[in-house]
Amino acid sequence: MNAPERMVLPDIQAGLDTRDIEIDAVGIKNVRYPVTILSSRRAAPTVARFSMTVTLPATAKGTHMSRFIEMLETLPEPLSQGAFRAMAVRMVERLGARIGTIEMQFPYFVSKSAPVSGVRSRVDYNVRWRASVTDTGPCSFGLRVVVPVTSLCPCSKEISEYGAHNQRSHIAIEAETAGEMAIEELIDVAEHSASCEVYGLLKRVDEKYVTEKAYDNPKFVEDLVRDVAVALERDPRVRTFTVEAENFESIHNHSAYARIAPRPRESPETGS
């Protein structure tokens, strides 16, 4: 029997296709892989889900699926946003494509101190990095975070003789950035826009603090997205963004929801 490295096997996917239909995205999806993320000058190990796709010319039979996994096997440790962008550029070059996208979703843990007692605990945030290569410009990078927070209803506070209903909420920020932006920076924007942030561990003195802080800082779901938008519009690194907020209502069997969609930045010269 011939040695495997000397065997010549047919490569069907390298053949021609006669249907003359380009495929917009082909590749692998939801591949779970260990990775160490570099953000805010710290290396954080996690497990990510990767989706990697490229365009396929109309004449090509198929793409080389194994090459996507080979790229994951050579991930730099730790992985920075710049290295992630470079990985997307290498992917389209390796696959001989014009356009390609890498998406990576992962839980990201941040150690936080309780506001009064100072006890430390971890809070997890859902994060997504997305790098896209096109034939019309440089590789773009998008960062998405989902941040749990507390919101307290201003109307409930105003009409009630005592108390006000509050709830846990999720603020989701998706930003296309022009430079490095730490995950923690977007988390901070969301938490500072809420009635109060949430913690993994609280002592009684901390519970008193967060309860009273939320009561003194009531926010509608509309306030959440608008306050985030104001902060993002002030940051020159943010090219465009989408912000969403969902309040898991404590007095209704439904959520309150708001979204601000992407919009172009105003030009300082023209105001448009």
C-alpha positions in Angstrom: 0.0 0.0 0.0 1.3 3.5 -0.9 2.1 5.8 1.9 -0.7 8.4 2.5 1.5 11.3 1.6 2.2 9.8 -1.8 -1.3 9.0 -2.7 -3.0 11.1 -5.4 -6.7 11.6 -4.5 -9.2 13.4 -6.7 -10.2 17.0 -5.5 -13.8 17.3 -6.6 -14.4 20.7 -5.0 -11.5 22.2 -7.0 -13.5 21.5 -10.2 -15.5 23.9 -12.3 -19.2 24.6 -11.7 -21.4 25.4 -14.8 -24.4 27.0 -13.1 -22.9 30.4 -13.1 -24.1 31.4 -9.6 -21.8 33.1 -7.1 -22.3 32.1 -3.5 -22.3 35.0 -1.1 -21.0 33.2 2.0 -19.7 29.6 2.4 -17.7 28.2 5.3 -18.0 26.9 8.8 -20.5 27.9 11.5 -20.7 27.6 15.3 -17.3 25.9 15.8 -16.5 25.9 19.5 -12.9 26.7 20.3 -10.7 27.8 23.2 -9.2 31.2 23.0 -7.6 33.8 25.1 -8.9 37.4 24.6 -6.7 40.4 25.0 -8.7 43.4 26.2 -7.9 46.3 28.5 -4.3 44.9 28.8 -5.4 41.7 30.4 -5.5 38.2 28.9 -8.9 36.4 29.6 -9.3 32.7 28.6 -12.7 31.7 27.3 -14.5 29.4 24.9 -15.7 31.0 21.7 -18.0 30.0 18.9 -16.5 30.8 15.5 -18.3 31.3 12.2 -16.0 31.9 9.2 -17.2 32.5 5.6 -16.0 33.7 2.3 -17.6 34.4 -1.1 -17.3 31.7 -3.8 -16.9 32.5 -7.5 -19.6 31.3 -9.9 -17.2 29.0 -11.6 -15.8 27.3 -8.4 -17.3 24.0 -7.3 -16.6 24.4 -3.6 -14.4 26.0 -1.0 -11.7 24.4 1.1 -13.4 23.8 4.4 -10.4 22.3 6.1 -8.5 25.6 5.8 -10.8 27.4 8.1 -10.0 24.9 10.9 -6.3 25.1 10.1 -6.5 28.8 10.8 -8.1 28.2 14.2 -5.2 25.9 15.0 -2.8 28.8 14.5 -4.7 31.4 16.6 -2.3 33.9 18.3 -2.4 33.8 22.1 -3.7 36.1 23.4 -5.9 37.3 20.6 -6.2 41.1 20.2 -8.6 43.0 18.0 -5.8 43.9 15.6 -4.8 40.2 15.3 -8.4 39.3 14.8 -8.6 41.8 11.8 -5.4 40.4 10.4 -6.8 36.9 10.7 -9.8 37.9 8.5 -7.4 39.3 5.9 -5.3 36.1 5.9 -8.5 34.0 5.6 -9.6 35.6 2.3 -6.1 35.4 0.9 -5.8 31.7 1.9 -9.2 30.9 0.4 -8.6 33.0 -2.8 -11.8 35.0 -2.1 -12.7 38.7 -2.5 -14.9 39.0 0.5 -15.0 37.2 3.9 -16.2 37.5 7.5 -15.1 36.0 10.8 -17.5 36.2 13.7 -16.5 35.1 17.2 -19.0 35.0 20.2 -17.9 34.3 23.7 -18.6 34.9 27.4 -16.4 37.5 29.0 -15.9 37.6 32.7 -15.1 40.8 34.6 -14.2 40.8 38.3 -16.1 43.6 40.1 -16.0 45.0 43.7 -19.2 45.5 45.5 -19.9 49.2 46.0 -19.7 49.3 49.8 -18.2 46.1 51.3 -15.7 45.8 48.4 -16.1 42.0 48.1 -15.1 40.8 44.7 -17.1 38.6 42.3 -17.3 37.9 38.6 -20.0 39.0 36.2 -20.3 37.5 32.7 -21.1 39.4 29.6 -21.9 38.1 26.1 -19.5 39.5 23.5 -19.2 39.2 19.8 -16.2 40.3 17.6 -16.8 40.5 13.9 -14.2 41.3 11.2 -15.2 41.7 7.6 -13.1 42.1 4.5 -14.5 43.5 1.3 -13.1 44.6 -2.1 -14.1 48.2 -1.5 -12.1 49.2 1.5 -10.0 48.1 4.6 -11.1 45.3 7.0 -13.8 46.5 9.3 -14.2 45.5 12.9 -17.4 45.4 15.0 -17.8 44.8 18.7 -21.0 43.8 20.4 -21.7 43.5 24.1 -24.8 42.5 26.1 -24.7 44.1 29.5 -27.1 43.2 32.4 -28.2 46.2 34.4 -31.0 47.4 36.7 -33.7 49.9 35.6 -36.3 51.6 37.8 -39.5 53.1 36.3 -39.7 56.9 36.7 -43.5 56.8 36.3 -43.9 54.2 39.0 -41.8 56.3 41.3 -43.7 59.4 40.6 -47.3 58.1 41.1 -46.6 55.8 44.1 -46.7 57.0 47.7 -43.8 54.6 48.4 -41.6 52.3 46.3 -41.3 51.8 42.6 -41.1 48.8 40.4 -37.7 47.9 39.0 -36.3 45.1 36.9 -33.2 43.6 35.4 -32.5 44.8 31.9 -30.2 44.0 29.0 -28.4 46.7 27.1 -26.9 45.5 23.8 -24.4 47.8 22.1 -22.9 47.0 18.7 -20.3 49.4 17.5 -18.1 49.5 14.4 -14.8 51.0 15.6 -12.0 52.8 13.9 -9.4 51.8 16.5 -8.9 49.6 19.5 -11.8 49.8 22.0 -11.7 47.5 25.1 -14.7 45.4 25.9 -14.7 47.0 29.3 -15.2 50.4 27.8 -18.6 49.5 26.2 -19.6 47.7 29.4 -18.9 50.9 31.3 -21.0 53.0 28.8 -24.0 50.6 29.3 -23.7 50.4 33.1 -23.4 54.2 33.5 -26.5 54.7 31.4 -28.6 52.4 33.7 -30.4 53.0 37.0 -27.7 50.8 38.6 -25.3 48.1 37.6 -25.5 44.5 38.7 -23.0 42.5 40.7 -22.4 38.8 41.3 -22.1 39.1 45.1 -23.6 41.7 47.5 -23.6 42.0 51.2 -26.5 43.7 53.0 -24.8 47.1 53.0 -24.3 46.7 49.2 -27.9 45.7 48.7 -29.1 48.8 50.5 -26.7 50.9 48.3 -27.9 49.5 44.9 -31.5 49.6 45.9 -31.3 53.3 46.8 -29.1 54.2 43.9 -31.6 52.8 41.4 -34.5 54.6 43.2 -32.6 57.9 43.0 -31.8 57.3 39.3 -35.0 56.1 37.5 -34.8 55.3 33.8 -37.3 54.4 31.1 -36.2 52.0 28.5 -36.1 55.0 26.1 -33.6 56.7 28.5 -31.3 53.7 28.5 -30.8 53.7 24.7 -30.6 57.5 24.4 -28.0 57.9 27.2 -25.9 55.2 25.5 -26.2 56.9 22.2 -25.1 60.2 23.6 -21.9 58.6 25.0 -21.1 56.7 21.8 -21.6 59.8 19.6 -18.9 61.6 21.7 -16.3 58.9 21.0 -14.4 59.5 17.8 -13.4 55.8 17.6 -17.0 54.8 17.0 -17.9 54.9 13.3 -21.5 53.7 13.6 -23.5 51.9 16.3 -26.8 50.2 17.2 -28.0 50.2 20.8 -30.9 48.1 22.1 -32.5 47.8 25.6 -34.9 45.2 26.9 -36.5 45.6 30.3 -37.8 42.2 31.7 -40.7 43.9 33.4 -41.6 42.9 37.0 -45.2 44.0 36.8 -46.0 42.8 33.2 -45.7 39.4 31.5 -43.8 41.1 28.6 -40.7 43.1 28.1 -40.3 46.8 27.3 -38.0 47.4 24.3 -36.2 50.2 22.5 -33.6 50.4 19.7 -31.6 53.2 18.1 -30.4 52.1 14.6 -27.1 53.0 12.9 -26.8 56.5 11.6 -24.0 58.3 9.9 -22.0 60.8 11.9 -22.5 64.5 11.1 -19.7 66.2 9.2 -18.4 69.2 11.1 -18.0 71.1 7.8 -21.5 70.5 6.4 -23.5 69.4 9.4 -24.8 66.5 7.3 
